[in-house]
Amino acid sequence: MTSLTLALSKGRILEDSLPLLEKLGLAPAGDIDRLLRVPSQDPNVHLVIIRPADVPTYVEHGAADLGIVGKDVLMEHGGDALYEPLDLGIAQCRLSIAAVKGSPFAQPGPLAARKRIRVATKYPEITRRHFAARGEQVEIIKLYGSMELAPLVGLADLIVDLVATGNTLKANGLVETEIICQVSACMVVNKASMKMKHAALRDLLTRMQSLGA
């Protein structure tokens, strides 16, 4: 039988993926809290559990045949080297612009008439493309976490970050000013694997679709 390696994103996507994997008979058969490479209930499928930002790289270079990753990560990475056959509809949220409530930057609309804007985000490419499409140049400050703090201490005027409920923004006195895009987890597939392991991959993707993914 053809062996497959499935890359899973740590964190919320992994948690939301587990019920789907269980239905497919691919639930982890090992300790996912300690192991990075875990057998699944199917002896022909192994799971690798890695940082979300690394999933497209592992799949693109063939270290994994397929992976589950957030659309935000895929957009930031660039998905031209991967097949994206399926939106799984899990881990839903949105990528939004936010500012301190009551500040001049909390008003939606073009930034052209304002000073050069500083935007804190872990998505510099998405942010740059979004503002450039409107003819607006912004100074991008790359951060890896605690995004809401940046405008509170004067590091940035705006942030671009994932929003699920909006409770964290509200708790820190921020408001959404614009939604860039809706985000959910999707399946990505290595192009060479799709050719060499077509039958096994197509069977797995078909079973996922039948479950409403």
N, C-alpha and C positions, 0 to 999 in steps of 0.2 A: 504493500500500500504506500501511496505517496505521503511523505511527511511534510507537515506545515508548521511554520513558526508564526505565531500571532503576537504582535507587540501591543501592550496595553499601557495607557497613560495612568500614572499614579494619581491618587486623589479622587476627586468627585467623579470623574469619568470611569475610573475603575469600579467605584461603588455602584454606579448606575449600570455598568456593564455586567455585573455579576448575575443578576436575574436572567438576562438574555443568554449568557453563557451556560447557565444552569439548564435552561430550556433546550439548548442545542447539544447538551451532553458534553460541554467543554469547560465545566467549572473547574477551578484549580484543584489539583489533587496533592497539594503541598501547602506549606506555610507562606502565604503571600506577604506576611509582615516582615519576614526575614530573608526569604529567598528572592533573587532577581530573575532566575530562570526556573520555572515551575512546570511540572507535567500537568496535563489536563486529564479529565476523565476519559478522553479519547487517546489511546496510546500513540496515535499518529499526529497529534497536535500538541505542541509545546507552547508555553506562554512565556514571554519576557515582559517584565514589569519595570518600566523606565520613566524618566521625566517626560512630561507631555511634549516639551520642545524637541526632544530627541527622537520621537516616534517617526516623523517624516524622514529623517536622516537614516535611521535603521532600515526603513522599508525601501527607500530610494536606492540604497547601496546593497540591498539583498541580504542584510543580516536578519531581516524578518520578511516573510512573504506578504504579509498584510498587517494592518494595524488599525486601532481605533484611536482617533484623535479629534480634538475640538476643531471646528471650522476656523476659529481665530488663529490657532497655531498653524494650520495649513495655509491660510492667507498670508501670514507673516513669513513663513518659510518659502512659499511659492510652490505651487502644486503641479507644474508642467511636467515634471519627471515621474509623476505617479498617476495611476488610474484612481478615480474617485467614484466608484460605482454605486454607493449607497449612503444615504443620509439615515442614520439610525434613530433620529428623533429623541435621543436621550441627552441628559445634562444640558437642558435648554437654558439659555440666558441671552444677554444682548451685550454688544460692545458699544459703549456710550461715551459721550463727552460730558464732563461734569465740572462745576465751579462752586465756589463758596456762595451760599445763599445770600442774596442782597448785594453781592459785588457787581461791578460793571460788567464782568464776564459771564454773569448768570443769565444774561438776556440772549435768547437764541437769535441767529442771523449772521450775516457776513461780518468778518473781522477787518475788512479792508480799511475802514476809517479809524481803526484803533492802532495803538502802538504795536510793535513786534511782540507777538504773543509767545509765551513759554509754555510748553505742554509737556507734562511728565507722563511717561507711559512705558510699559514693557513691550509695546507694539510700535516701534519706530517706523517700520516700512508702511504698515497700514495707515498710521497717522499721517505720514508725509504724503502718501498718495491721496488720502481723503481731502486734505487741505489744498494740495496742489491742483486737484480737479476743479476747485473753485477759484483758482488763481491767487491763493493766499499762502504766503510763506510764514512758517512758524519755526521757532527754535525748539528742538526736541531734546528733552532731558530723559535719558534712559534710566529707569529704575527697575528693581526686581521684586519689590513688595512695598507694603504700607503706602500705597499710592495716595490715599486720602490725606496723608499728612503734608504732602508737598505744597498745596495751596494754602494750608493753614499756617505754615512757617515762612511763606514768601518765596519758596523755591520755584514755584510755577504758578501760572495764572489759571490753567486748566489741567485736567487729567483725562486720559483716555484709558478706560479699564472695563473689565467685565462686570456686569450688574445682573444679579439674579432677582432678589426681592427689593433692593434699594435701601434696605434697613441700615447697612453699614454707612452708606452715603448720608442718610438722614441723621444717624447718630453723631456724625462728625460735622454736621452743618453744611453739607454739600447738596446740590440739586443737579439732576440731569438736565442738560440743555439741548442735547441732540442724540439720537440713536444712529450709529453708523451702520450697524447691521445686526440681524438676529443670528444667534450662534447655537449650534447643537453639535453632537458628536457624529462623526462620519467614518466610514470605512475607506481606507486607502490600500492599494494593491501595487506591488512591485511589477513593473511592466514585463520583465523577463520571466518572472514566476507565472504571470498570467498566460504566457505562451507555453512554458515548460510543464506547468502543473495545472493546466486549464481545467481539466475535469474535476479535480479535487476542489479547486477554488470556486468554480461555478456551482458545484453542489452545495458548498457552504454558504455562498451568497444567496442562492435560491432558498435555502432553508431559513436564512435570516429574513428574507422578504416575506416568506410565508407566515412568519410570526408577527408581521406588521411593522418590522423595523424599516 
